[in-house]
Amino acid sequence: MNNATALYVRVSSLDQRQDSQVKELKNHCRLRKWTNLVFYQDKLSGAEVARPELDRMMRDVRAGRIERVVCFKLDRLGRSVAHLALLMEELIRLHVPLVVMSQGIDTSEDNAAGRLQAHVIMAMAEFERSLIRERVRAGLAAARERGVRLGREPMLLKRVEEVKRLKRIGLGIRAIGRELGMPPSSVCKVWKLVSHAPPSPRRGSPRRDPT
């Protein structure tokens, strides 16, 4: 399956048909003279975290089996802008172009406009990651105040972005541990720090005296 073109298709419910998306994608690939097509088809809501076929496709991408990824619309691929940005970031890092047929997006290295679109979305992801880092630091500070011993704090901070990225693309705690070479307990600790950090106070809002 090396040098295959991956075609990702998703419909929101089991009673919806995928025929129209499949037909359009096949026609597009024929015009571009792309052969060796491999289909990945999910039937579930866009809000669902777990997407078995998307996860399978990304495993094939990481294994070097996929030359490019093609989908009909961006909302068929990602469940949010942040999720899309993470997928795009990984595809670009692995030198696998993303082609979104109906929206004219093509992140191939010779397509300046498509690369610009991808980098705009990725910039939004970087902003989200900066917010996550702030929340993690706040969580660590709050844990220290409660007397919790955190162990190797710098290591936790270094791994949080990787854990967050893999969690967003649908991997579970054990799968993340295998991917990063971390014990599940360490993955849980990093994720809890991200999830339970206190929210930052709103700008301009007075802070209440805890006493």
KARA-V396436 format. One record per residue. N is the residue number from 1. RES is the residue in three letters. PHI is phi in radians with two decimals (NA if undefined). Layout:
# KARA-V396436
n: [N	N]
res: [RES	RES]
phi: [PHI	PHI]
This chain:
# KARA-V396436
n: [1	2	3	4	5	6	7	8	9	10	11	12	13	14	15	16	17	18	19	20	21	22	23	24	25	26	27	28	29	30	31	32	33	34	35	36	37	38	39	40	41	42	43	44	45	46	47	48	49	50	51	52	53	54	55	56	57	58	59	60	61	62	63	64	65	66	67	68	69	70	71	72	73	74	75	76	77	78	79	80	81	82	83	84	85	86	87	88	89	90	91	92	93	94	95	96	97	98	99	100	101	102	103	104	105	106	107	108	109	110	111	112	113	114	115	116	117	118	119	120	121	122	123	124	125	126	127	128	129	130	131	132	133	134	135	136	137	138	139	140	141	142	143	144	145	146	147	148	149	150	151	152	153	154	155	156	157	158	159	160	161	162	163	164	165	166	167	168	169	170	171	172	173	174	175	176	177	178	179	180	181	182	183	184	185	186	187	188	189	190	191	192	193	194	195	196	197	198	199	200	201	202	203	204	205	206	207	208	209	210	211]
res: [MET	ASN	ASN	ALA	THR	ALA	LEU	TYR	VAL	ARG	VAL	SER	SER	LEU	ASP	GLN	ARG	GLN	ASP	SER	GLN	VAL	LYS	GLU	LEU	LYS	ASN	HIS	CYS	ARG	LEU	ARG	LYS	TRP	THR	ASN	LEU	VAL	PHE	TYR	GLN	ASP	LYS	LEU	SER	GLY	ALA	GLU	VAL	ALA	ARG	PRO	GLU	LEU	ASP	ARG	MET	MET	ARG	ASP	VAL	ARG	ALA	GLY	ARG	ILE	GLU	ARG	VAL	VAL	CYS	PHE	LYS	LEU	ASP	ARG	LEU	GLY	ARG	SER	VAL	ALA	HIS	LEU	ALA	LEU	LEU	MET	GLU	GLU	LEU	ILE	ARG	LEU	HIS	VAL	PRO	LEU	VAL	VAL	MET	SER	GLN	GLY	ILE	ASP	THR	SER	GLU	ASP	ASN	ALA	ALA	GLY	ARG	LEU	GLN	ALA	HIS	VAL	ILE	MET	ALA	MET	ALA	GLU	PHE	GLU	ARG	SER	LEU	ILE	ARG	GLU	ARG	VAL	ARG	ALA	GLY	LEU	ALA	ALA	ALA	ARG	GLU	ARG	GLY	VAL	ARG	LEU	GLY	ARG	GLU	PRO	MET	LEU	LEU	LYS	ARG	VAL	GLU	GLU	VAL	LYS	ARG	LEU	LYS	ARG	ILE	GLY	LEU	GLY	ILE	ARG	ALA	ILE	GLY	ARG	GLU	LEU	GLY	MET	PRO	PRO	SER	SER	VAL	CYS	LYS	VAL	TRP	LYS	LEU	VAL	SER	HIS	ALA	PRO	PRO	SER	PRO	ARG	ARG	GLY	SER	PRO	ARG	ARG	ASP	PRO	THR]
phi: [NA	-1.07	1.07	-1.47	-1.72	-1.53	-1.94	-1.74	-2.25	-2.44	-2.09	-1.45	-2.57	-1.18	-1.54	-1.47	-1.68	-1.76	-0.98	-1.15	-1.08	-1.07	-1.08	-1.09	-1.17	-1.09	-1.09	-1.08	-1.15	-1.12	-1.13	-1.49	1.08	-1.69	-1.99	0.96	-1.50	-2.22	-1.69	-2.21	-2.23	-1.84	-2.13	-2.92	-1.17	-1.14	-1.43	-1.17	-1.31	-1.43	-2.29	-0.98	-1.28	-1.11	-1.09	-1.10	-1.08	-1.17	-1.12	-1.18	-1.07	-1.14	-1.41	1.41	-1.58	-1.94	-1.54	-2.72	-2.06	-2.17	-2.45	-1.42	-2.47	-1.06	-1.26	-1.35	-1.57	-1.91	-1.60	-2.84	-1.07	-1.11	-1.13	-1.04	-1.08	-1.14	-1.11	-1.07	-1.04	-1.19	-1.09	-1.15	-1.08	-1.60	1.06	-2.01	-1.14	-1.91	-2.04	-1.89	-1.03	-1.38	-2.02	1.14	-1.72	-2.60	-1.59	-1.01	-1.10	-1.64	-2.01	-1.12	-1.13	-1.13	-1.13	-1.10	-1.02	-1.11	-1.22	-1.11	-1.14	-1.17	-1.12	-1.13	-1.15	-1.10	-1.07	-1.10	-1.10	-1.13	-1.14	-1.10	-1.05	-1.10	-1.15	-1.13	-1.08	-1.13	-1.14	-1.11	-1.10	-1.12	-1.15	-1.08	-1.10	-1.46	1.49	-1.37	-1.56	-1.73	1.33	-1.49	-0.96	-1.01	-1.16	-1.07	-1.14	-1.23	-1.66	-1.12	-1.18	-1.15	-1.10	-1.09	-1.09	-1.22	-1.13	-1.22	-1.59	1.78	-1.36	-1.47	-1.03	-1.17	-1.12	-1.09	-1.03	-1.12	-1.12	-1.77	1.21	-2.04	-1.18	-0.95	-1.10	-1.22	-1.06	-1.06	-1.11	-1.10	-1.14	-1.15	-1.10	-1.19	-1.31	-1.89	-1.12	-1.17	-1.16	-1.21	-1.13	-1.17	-1.09	1.56	-1.48	-1.20	-1.48	-1.46	-1.29	-1.09	-1.56]
